[in-house]
Amino acid sequence: MSDYHRPFAEQVAFFKAKLNLPSERWDDIRHEEHDRSFIVAGAKAADLLADLYAAVLKTQVDGTGLNAFRKDFKSLVARNGWTGWTGEGSQAGVAWRTKVIYQTNLATSYAAGRYQQLTDPELLAVLPYWQYKHSDGVMFPRPLHVSWNGLTLSPDHPFWKTHFAPNGWGCHCRIIAVPKSDYLKAIANGRGPANAPAADDLAGIDPGFAYTPGASVSAELRALADSKLVKLPAPIGAAMAESTREVLAIEERAAEFRAWAERVRQDGKPTGDWRVIGVIESQLIDKMNNLGVTPATAEIVTRDEDVLHAHRDSKRDALPWEWFLDLPANIGQRRAVILDASDTGPALLYVFDLDGRPGKLVVKLDYEVVQRGADGIKRKKAMNILRTGRQFNDLEALNQPGHHVIEGSLK
């Protein structure tokens, strides 16, 4: 699409907000996680990923094309010693791989930038409907994409959650804003809501494209691709979290967690949903290793059932609810951290100074949970789970056999 070569502010801003995350496969990061993550399948080295990111960003800022990116790609691959990637070794393979990296990133950033423009209140006041447009210049049009041409719906229609263009590799479809008169005309021509496929009917959409690029940027969201963090070994996950701390605003995670926890308490029934509230920092992992305890991963997670358990009506000495709602921020404001290496462990006890009384959180290490993957299959996984927390009276009660203060003091 020629528009890719005319970058606009929202498009560049979307791409600049991305983080470089290591990956083995193209589908390590899926759907909305791409809004904050830049990955290239097989590119795991930080320097290589940074160079690839810079090369793609350069094409957006300068408005250069694919040939310019290919020149940069050739030099950065040689500089980083990247080998074994799909397409390596032949001119056709290199041409294909560079086109995929270049076009996919520009297509999604273009779409994300367009989403920000299309949802602008001033534009919506004048052009309140969205219309799907298939590109007539495609050499091999996809029948289903052609069938969606002219489909006109309100911006909040479920169709856009999964069918917002691009909808596949090399897809040049786009979404435009139109007035109410066009919407009424579309209905008369069989191109209105009654003719839209179901949002969960993903026929015609390539794997990894069934989401709205940029939609999550406009809402409070988990700043980090938490599904990536829970897969990484503890030292790598801790290092990744620490290296991106300045980019990942704690306010976003805290606000999203607060809204989620409020919903959980109001609903009162666990569904298996969970949130990452923080990480075990590198210095704590090093001290734990010295004491013979090595967690599999670094994330600290709480599930909806744990929230309900910690604040059930019959529970005595529950942590103040307002304090708990700010957990992602408060977990870093602890008085001490204790490693429980006793028979009841392994666990981390986070100790806090609350109003008049101390409080603690109990994080069970490598706690086995069952999760349903994207393929629908349930699998067991070890995670660090915030199981419970409460207020208590005497700090000395924490001085027990098998308890090791690895940060701060109980005095």
C-alpha positions in Angstrom: 0.0 0.0 0.0 1.4 3.3 -1.0 0.3 4.9 2.3 3.0 2.9 4.1 5.6 5.2 2.5 3.8 8.3 3.9 4.1 7.8 7.6 2.0 9.9 9.9 2.4 10.8 13.6 0.1 8.1 15.1 1.7 5.3 13.0 5.3 6.2 14.1 4.2 6.8 17.8 2.7 3.3 17.9 5.8 1.7 16.6 8.1 3.7 18.9 6.2 2.4 21.9 7.1 -1.2 21.2 9.5 -3.3 23.3 12.1 -5.7 21.8 11.3 -9.2 23.1 13.3 -12.3 22.2 11.5 -15.0 20.3 11.9 -18.5 19.0 8.9 -18.5 16.7 6.7 -16.0 14.9 3.7 -16.9 17.2 5.6 -16.5 20.6 3.7 -13.2 20.9 0.1 -13.2 19.7 -2.6 -10.6 18.9 -2.8 -7.6 21.2 0.7 -8.4 22.6 2.1 -7.1 19.3 0.9 -3.6 20.3 3.8 -3.4 22.8 6.2 -6.0 21.4 8.6 -6.1 18.4 9.6 -9.6 17.5 11.2 -11.2 14.5 11.0 -15.0 14.5 14.3 -16.6 15.5 15.9 -13.3 16.5 16.9 -13.8 20.2 20.0 -11.7 20.6 19.3 -8.3 22.1 21.7 -6.4 19.7 20.3 -8.1 16.6 16.7 -7.3 17.7 17.6 -3.7 18.4 19.2 -3.3 15.0 16.1 -4.9 13.2 13.8 -2.6 15.2 15.9 0.5 14.3 15.9 -0.5 10.6 12.1 -0.9 10.5 11.6 2.3 12.5 13.9 4.2 10.1 11.6 3.2 7.2 8.7 4.7 9.0 10.3 8.0 10.2 12.1 8.6 6.8 9.3 7.2 4.7 11.8 5.0 2.7 10.8 1.8 1.1 11.5 -2.0 1.0 14.8 -1.7 -1.0 16.3 0.6 1.7 15.3 -1.8 4.4 16.9 -4.7 2.5 20.2 -2.8 2.3 20.1 -2.3 6.1 19.0 -5.9 6.7 22.0 -7.2 4.8 24.5 -5.2 6.8 22.9 -5.8 10.2 22.7 -9.6 9.7 26.4 -9.7 8.9 27.3 -7.4 11.8 25.4 -9.5 14.3 26.4 -12.9 12.8 22.7 -14.0 12.5 22.5 -17.4 10.8 20.0 -20.2 10.5 17.0 -18.0 9.7 14.3 -19.0 7.3 15.2 -17.7 3.8 18.9 -17.6 4.4 21.2 -18.8 1.6 19.2 -17.7 -1.5 18.4 -14.4 -3.2 14.7 -15.4 -3.4 14.7 -16.4 0.3 16.3 -13.2 1.4 13.8 -11.2 -0.7 10.9 -13.1 0.8 12.1 -12.8 4.5 12.8 -9.1 4.2 9.4 -8.4 2.6 7.7 -10.3 5.4 9.5 -8.4 8.2 9.1 -5.0 6.5 5.5 -5.3 5.2 4.0 -7.0 8.3 5.4 -4.4 10.7 4.5 -1.4 8.5 1.0 -2.8 7.8 0.2 -3.3 11.5 1.7 0.0 12.6 -0.2 1.7 9.7 -3.5 0.0 10.9 -2.8 0.9 14.5 -2.2 4.5 13.6 -5.4 4.5 11.5 -7.2 3.1 14.5 -6.1 6.0 16.6 -7.3 8.4 13.9 -10.6 6.6 13.4 -11.4 6.7 17.1 -10.8 10.4 17.4 -14.0 11.9 18.9 -14.0 14.9 16.5 -13.8 12.6 13.5 -16.5 10.2 14.9 -18.8 13.2 15.3 -18.7 13.8 11.6 -18.0 10.3 10.2 -19.5 7.9 12.8 -19.3 4.6 10.8 -16.4 2.4 9.5 -16.3 0.8 6.1 -14.1 -2.2 5.0 -12.2 -1.5 1.7 -10.5 -4.2 -0.3 -7.6 -3.1 -2.4 -8.2 -3.4 -6.1 -4.5 -3.5 -6.8 -3.9 -6.9 -5.3 -2.7 -9.4 -7.9 -4.3 -12.4 -6.2 -7.3 -11.2 -4.2 -8.6 -13.4 -1.4 -12.3 -14.2 -2.0 -13.4 -13.6 1.6 -11.6 -10.3 1.8 -13.3 -9.3 -1.4 -16.7 -10.4 0.1 -16.1 -7.9 3.0 -15.6 -5.0 0.7 -18.1 -2.2 1.4 -19.2 -3.7 4.7 -20.2 -0.7 6.9 -20.7 -1.0 10.6 -20.5 1.1 13.8 -17.1 1.2 15.4 -18.2 -0.8 18.4 -19.5 -3.7 16.2 -17.8 -7.1 17.3 -16.7 -7.6 13.7 -13.9 -5.1 14.1 -12.4 -6.9 17.1 -11.1 -9.7 14.8 -11.5 -8.3 11.3 -9.8 -4.9 11.4 -7.4 -4.9 8.5 -4.8 -6.2 7.8 -6.1 -9.7 8.0 -3.2 -11.7 6.8 0.3 -11.7 5.3 0.4 -9.2 2.5 -3.1 -8.0 3.0 -3.7 -4.5 1.7 -7.3 -4.0 2.9 -8.0 -0.9 4.9 -10.7 0.7 7.0 -12.2 4.1 6.3 -14.6 6.4 8.1 -17.9 7.3 6.5 -21.0 9.3 7.2 -24.4 8.0 8.3 -25.7 8.3 4.7 -23.1 5.8 3.5 -24.2 3.5 6.4 -27.8 3.6 5.3 -26.8 3.0 1.7 -24.7 0.0 2.7 -27.7 -1.5 4.6 -29.8 -1.0 1.4 -27.2 -2.8 -0.6 -26.8 -5.7 1.8 -23.5 -4.4 3.2 -24.7 -3.6 6.7 -24.7 -5.4 10.2 -27.0 -8.2 9.1 -24.4 -9.2 6.5 -21.4 -9.2 8.8 -19.8 -12.6 9.7 -19.6 -13.5 13.3 -16.6 -12.0 15.2 -15.4 -15.6 16.1 -15.7 -16.8 12.4 -12.0 -16.4 11.5 -12.2 -17.9 8.1 -10.1 -15.8 5.7 -7.9 -14.4 8.5 -4.3 -15.6 8.8 -3.1 -16.9 12.2 -2.0 -14.1 14.4 -4.0 -11.4 12.6 -7.4 -11.7 14.4 -7.2 -8.6 16.5 -7.3 -4.8 16.2 -3.8 -3.3 16.0 -3.5 -0.4 18.3 -6.8 -0.9 20.1 -5.1 -1.9 23.3 -3.0 1.2 23.2 -6.0 3.4 23.8 -7.1 1.6 26.9 -5.6 0.8 30.3 -3.7 -2.4 29.7 -1.0 -4.7 31.0 2.1 -2.9 29.8 4.1 -6.1 29.6 3.3 -9.1 27.5 2.8 -11.2 30.7 2.3 -14.4 28.8 6.0 -14.0 27.6 7.3 -13.3 31.1 5.8 -16.5 32.6 7.6 -18.6 30.0 11.1 -17.2 30.7 13.6 -18.7 33.2 13.7 -16.7 36.4 17.0 -14.8 35.8 16.0 -13.9 32.2 12.5 -12.8 33.2 13.8 -10.7 36.1 16.4 -9.0 33.8 13.8 -8.3 31.1 11.4 -6.7 33.7 14.2 -4.6 35.1 15.5 -3.5 31.7 12.1 -2.3 30.6 11.0 -0.8 33.9 11.3 2.8 32.7 9.3 2.1 29.6 6.6 0.0 31.3 4.6 2.5 33.3 3.6 0.9 36.7 0.6 3.2 36.6 -0.9 1.2 33.7 -0.5 -2.1 35.4 -1.8 -0.8 38.7 -4.9 0.8 37.1 -5.7 -2.4 35.2 -5.2 -4.5 38.3 -7.4 -2.3 40.4 -10.3 -2.5 37.9 -9.8 -6.3 37.5 -9.7 -6.9 41.3 -12.9 -4.8 41.8 -14.7 -6.9 39.2 -13.5 -10.1 40.8 -14.8 -9.1 44.2 -18.1 -7.9 42.8 -18.7 -11.1 40.8 -17.6 -13.3 43.7 -16.9 -16.4 41.5 -13.5 -17.5 40.3 -13.1 -18.3 36.6 -9.4 -19.1 36.5 -8.4 -15.6 35.4 -5.1 -14.1 36.7 -2.8 -11.1 36.7 0.9 -10.6 37.0 1.5 -8.1 39.8 5.3 -8.0 39.8 8.5 -9.9 39.6 11.1 -11.5 41.9 14.0 -9.1 41.3 17.5 -10.4 40.3 19.1 -9.6 43.6 16.5 -11.7 45.4 16.9 -14.6 43.0 20.7 -14.6 43.5 20.2 -14.8 47.3 17.6 -17.5 46.9 20.0 -19.5 44.7 22.7 -19.2 47.4 20.2 -20.8 49.9 19.4 -23.7 47.5 16.1 -22.4 46.2 15.8 -21.6 42.5 12.3 -20.6 41.2 11.5 -21.7 37.7 10.3 -18.2 36.6 10.3 -14.7 38.0 6.7 -13.5 37.8 4.4 -13.0 40.8 0.9 -13.9 39.9 -2.4 -13.7 41.7 -5.6 -15.5 40.5 -9.2 -14.4 41.0 -9.6 -17.3 43.5 -6.7 -15.9 45.5 -8.2 -12.4 45.6 -11.5 -13.9 46.9 -9.7 -16.1 49.4 -7.6 -13.2 50.8 -10.7 -11.1 51.3 -13.6 -13.4 52.1 -16.1 -12.0 54.5 -15.2 -14.5 57.3 -11.5 -13.9 57.1 -10.0 -12.2 60.1 -7.1 -9.7 59.8 -7.5 -9.2 56.1 -5.3 -6.7 54.4 -6.9 -3.3 53.8 -8.8 -3.6 50.6 -7.8 -0.2 49.3 -4.1 -1.1 50.0 -4.6 -4.4 48.2 -6.0 -2.7 45.1 -2.7 -0.9 44.7 -0.7 -4.2 44.9 1.4 -3.7 41.8 2.8 -0.5 43.3 2.8 -1.5 46.9 4.7 -4.8 46.5 7.8 -2.7 45.9 7.3 -0.7 49.1 8.0 -3.6 51.5 9.8 -3.6 54.8 11.4 -7.0 54.3 11.4 -10.2 52.2 11.7 -13.6 53.8 12.5 -16.9 52.1 10.6 -19.7 53.7 12.7 -22.7 53.0 11.0 -24.9 55.6 8.9 -27.9 55.0 5.8 -25.6 54.4 7.7 -23.7 51.7 9.2 -22.9 49.4 7.6 -19.4 49.6 8.5 -15.7 49.8 7.0 -13.7 52.6 6.7 -10.0 51.7 6.4 -7.9 54.9 4.9 -4.4 55.0 4.4 -1.6 57.5 0.7 -0.8 57.4 -1.3 1.5 59.7 -0.5 0.4 63.2 0.2 -3.2 62.3 2.5 -5.2 60.0 1.1 -7.1 57.1 2.4 -9.9 54.9 1.9 -11.5 51.5 2.6 -15.2 51.0 4.0 -16.0 47.5 4.2 -19.8 46.9 7.1 -20.6 44.6 6.6 -23.0 41.7 3.0 -23.5 42.6 1.5 -26.0 40.1 -1.6 -24.7 38.3 -3.5 -26.0 35.3 -3.9 -23.6 32.4 -5.8 -23.9 29.1 -3.6 -22.9 26.1 -4.5 -21.2 22.9 -5.0 -24.7 21.4 -7.6 -25.5 24.1 -5.5 -28.1 25.7 -5.0 -28.0 29.5 -1.4 -28.2 30.8 0.2 -28.0 34.2 2.6 -25.1 34.8 4.7 -24.0 37.7 4.1 -20.3 38.7 4.8 -18.1 41.6 1.4 -17.5 43.1 0.3 -14.9 45.6 -1.9 -17.2 47.6 -2.9 -15.1 50.6 -2.1 -12.2 52.9 -3.1 -10.8 56.2 -2.2 -8.4 59.0 -0.7 -9.6 62.2 0.7 -8.3 65.5 4.3 -9.4 66.2 7.1 -9.3 63.7 9.1 -11.7 65.9 6.6 -14.4 65.0 8.3 -14.5 61.6 11.6 -15.6 63.1 11.1 -19.3 62.6 13.3 -22.2 61.6 13.8 -22.2 57.8 13.0 -18.5 57.5 15.8 -16.4 55.9 15.6 -12.6 55.7 16.9 -11.9 52.2 16.0 -8.2 52.1 15.4 -5.6 54.7 15.0 -6.2 58.4 12.4 -7.3 61.0 13.9 -5.1 63.7 
